[in-house]
Amino acid sequence: MIDNLVRDFRFATRQLWTSPGFTCTVVFTLALGMCASMAIFAFADAALLKPLPYRDAGRLVGVYESIAIFSQANLSYLDYLDWKRLNTVFSSLDVYQRNDAILATREGPQLAFYGRVSDGFFRTLRVAPILGRDFYPGEDLPDAPRTILLSYATWQKRYGGSRDATRQTVELDGVAYTIIGILPRDFQFAPAEPAEFWLTLNSTGSCERRRSCHNLYGVARLKDGAGFGAALANVKLVAQQLEKQYPDSNHERGAALAPLTDVIVGDVRPVLLVLMSGVVLLLLIACLNIASLLLVRAENRNREMAVRGALGASAGRLFMQFATEGFLLVIAGGGVGMVAARWVIHLLVNLIPAQLMGRMPYLDGLGLNLHVLLFAGTVMLLGVLLFSVTPMVRLPASEILAGMAQASRGSAGVVWRRVASRLVAIELAIAVILLTGAGLLGKSFYLLLKVDIGLEARHLATLNVSAPGSNYMNDAKRLALQRDVMSNVAVLPGVESVGLARQLPVSNNGNTIWFRVIGQPFHGEHNDVPERQVSTGYFETVKARLVGGRFFAETDDASRPPVVIVNSAMQRRYFGGEDPVGQRIIYLFDNAKPIEIIGVVDDIKEGPLDTQTPPVIYVPFNQAPRTDFVVIARTAQAEQSLPPAMAAVIRQIDPGIVTSGGSTMSERINNAQSTYLHRSSAWLVGGFAGTALLLGVVGLYGMMAYSVNQRRREIGIRMALGAQRDTVYKLVLKEATQVTAIGAVAGLLLSIAAAAMIRKMLFGTPPWDALTLASVTTLLTIASLLASYIPLRRAASVSPVEVLRAD
């Protein structure tokens, strides 16, 4: 048996070496499919398949309140305490939030991100420090000592992995915290990442004292025996109890749960599922293409195999020969695919914007791990079986002798047209599915970029600013800081105008406020809209369109009655389209004062590009100055060079100020999560579709070329009997048209069904978009005609004299 295997390998190597065109085509096609499938599987494995780094992670859920505009809204601190006390389905319930602070270092102040959690957070996750201790119960109370945990990466980066780190202190925003522990290397919690430090709530802020202030997210561990449905019913019951007990603050506030896996993966899951589906279809096309090539090769070797059989070779012996060739092809193609996949994974990771990568810690160290290699091995094993069985389809034992008699007559071409042409039709159908998906996603991305964001992004530069709160303890100092920042940036060369904002457009639609319109009937409705703080000059800088009233002025400060500006969506939703200028609203919390509406601006996209712009209230910075904000400047020059200059002049005001995130407004929009997800899915699926179309067209070309070659005698006789070239064209083109039509019709029907599955990923585009379907059909027709052109020329150039002489 060993001798036979050695002979088979030697013979297979010689056979493949003497057919370089066939060998290279198969290896390239297989490598292409393996590369794409391994690269996308690596992402899917890290995000969807790899278990969370927590013990019994399937029992963990995210806990939210729900309101009309958000199905998963923040918890308030007081509601959290009541939920923790009243629920009967959680063994533990804790809260967290992500924040940033100024970190004091030897090199100067730096911006650092941290997670703020309740004392049992890590016990709920069942994560224990590898050095030191966890937070004690009660260590998150206002009078508790200020303690902090370090992430493993921070321990290595800032403390060199020293065990003495647990006896040192960290200063964040001027407050000293004692390091008590180091978290494990593999610990990650994506909703709060990238967090260098973890500290307790120490609920001393005004928000924690108001039930109407929501700034926390919950995570809970289900009790043994408690199912997800029962848990959801229980927390909804708790929410109903609190709504009755606190009708002013909890009116229309429900409850929501989500598996922690869904919380962490978030919007990435549907994109990865679409990409995995696309790569599976691409791999299937590659296998069908190779199977077609193997069928052609087997037909050409039919006489050889028949002779072997006549000389006593069994079907099993012949199978081993084909299996050996298939094994060598798969090893070569798979090996090339693995090398390419490693490079592609690295490339795709580098294409992810840094701010998004920080929120996806599960992609750290992404590469060809054991799971990916096992996946590749499984695909390669199936490939060996497929490539071994495919040639044997034409070699049943009962037909071996018949093959000797028939091989010289070219009857094999009939089988090719009956069997292999169906494979080409399947390839084209799959290509249509991918092309339709790519077309729909591409059109969605195009429409997304055409969304009117209510401002002019070109020539806008932005920079995040954080000043130490200890240096600016009162509103007067904060207001002076803001004015100094604006005046220093305004004198930079090319700067035309400057504004400040607490939060830039096209980010998220959170930070909401409750209000009611004075003078309108009010029955406790939950009017919840985003609130945005902006400076004088902000609207002029972004070139927002004023619909009515006026913009903010420098005189709109704390010494004057409070004023706001609303957007057009607010006007339509709460004022019935009437002019709201001069009318007043009031926030629904203690000691709130009436606020006059002084202006209306056209809708600015305050939220992701793929969501509807909500009603928004704009508040002047002068009436509520802050120490952390975003500077936005309009320049007449290239805006890319402005952020570093802005950072330099701002630090001259106070060396303790930290600047970060310098970028252009266009870059912020292009790197926003909604934009990136639409763009990446469109480009990747488009790449799969283009490759699938290429493979399908190559398969069609191969089928036509082989068919013409097999029918040379028939065509020669027809032309000798008087058939014109037009007749030959129609004869050959009919075969290509039939295959293309079958593939196109089947593909369009399947693509409409498949497109319905990605409905949530589409923006402004229905799954049955007629333009996309027509474009795909036209593209496939043109590609098919091009693939048939050379075989048609060959068919028309057949010489009847040479054919008859050879016959």
C-alpha angles and dihedrals in degrees: 000000000000091000090051092050092050091049091047092052092048093047093045091051091052092047093051092043091054091051102052095159093055093041096048092046093052094044092048094047093048093045090052093053094043093048094052095043095048094046095051093040089056090059093043091049093051095046106030111017107033109089118244114262092251130096113257089359092174089075093058121099137177113241122212143162116235130219135171097273098036125042089193110037132167124273123238116232094242092047089050091055090051094045089051091051100041105039120098100192105062124080085198138000125195138166138222142179135190120236144153134229142177109268118207111224137163089255091054135267117334134183113250131181121223141178118235111205144166117259096261097047097109093041088055089053089042092233118145126194115254089217129027122355145301125250114289119235107273093023089118094062121110095253096044121112115270106253133167142193125217127222114237092247092052091048090055096040102043102025103029091237092291116166088216089070090091090067095053133086134234124209116215119175089345095306120116118226126189115230108233104168152002122235122226121275093244096046115121135159108186099196090063100034143157085043119159094177136031120206136167128262098249086186101220100130126103091245092064090055094055120073089203093060112089118190107135139083124211134224122185140178116226119233117249108276095018112121127208094251093050091048092051091050091050097051090046088055090051090050090052091051092051091047090057093043095046106027094164098056103024102041110141093358112139134174136255137185133195132182108261090239089062091047092054099041094041116158093358095076099073091045092052092046090053092048092048090051090049094049092048089054090048091050089049091053090050091052092047090050092051090045089054091051091048091051090053090047091048091050090052090050095045094108092047092053091045091054091049090051093048089053091056106273110149124224088252091054091051090047091055090054092054091042090055092052091046091050092052091048093049093047091051095044094041093048093052089045092053093052091048092045092057090055093044092050090052090048094049093048091052090051092061110098113250095240091054094044089056089059092051105060090157087076093061111120092010112176146107097326127167094276092053092047091050089050090050091047091052092050091047092050091051088048092055090051093047095046091047097049098042097071091044090062087082096044111067111159093244091060101047095095091041088056091061091057097041103039094082094051098060095239088141089080090070090059090049092055091048100044113017094043088061089056090054090050089053090049091052092047091053090046089054090053092052093043091051092049091048091047093051093046091045092051090047090053091048092051090046091057089048093057112124103241093184095242140070107252097186116101093014120130123189136196132181115230128195121180124191108263092215090067094049106041099154138043094252093060092043091050090049090050092053092049092048091051093050094046094048093050092044092064094055113114113273096010111136102177141353134209140171131223135180090218130012125229122264093038115093138321098231131109093081131179133205118234145152132210113249111234095026123102110269126193101169095286115173102239102179119172135160116267120210127192114212136166134237107282095027097111092043090050096052089039095237115179116249110220098181143343119016143298124253118287130205088252091064092095137130091282091066130064112278117268136185140189120221132200129240092260088059090050092051096043103043105020102040091240093301120132107274095190108122094019122113137228132188131210116237102239135090120297093005117163127216112265125210121222107227101173150009124221127193113259115289114197098255096177140023116333092241095057131077115262108253127214107281135196118208118206124195116248089220090069094047110020120191139195095226122058145125121261114215121189133182116217135187090216134061104308095208092079096048104078095066090050090048091051092051096053093043093054088054088067093059127354088213093066115105121209125193145155097044109181144128121271090243090055091050091052094045092048096044113122096246091049094046095049093050092044096047094046092048094048096043096045088044089054091050090047094050091049091047091051090049092050091045092050091047088051091050091048091050092049093049094045093049092044092052091048091052092047097048091110092050093047092047092052091047091052091045088055091054106274112156125225091253088060091051090048091053092046094055096035091053090065093050092045093053093051093045093047093050091048093045096048094045091044094050093050092048093042093057089054092045092047090057087063092060094044092119091057094054122093119203090339126105118220089242095051104167095207092054093047092048091048092051091049092049092048092050092049093051092046091049092051090050091049090051096046100086095043088050091053090049092049092050092049095056110127112224091204094055092045094050092044090051091047 
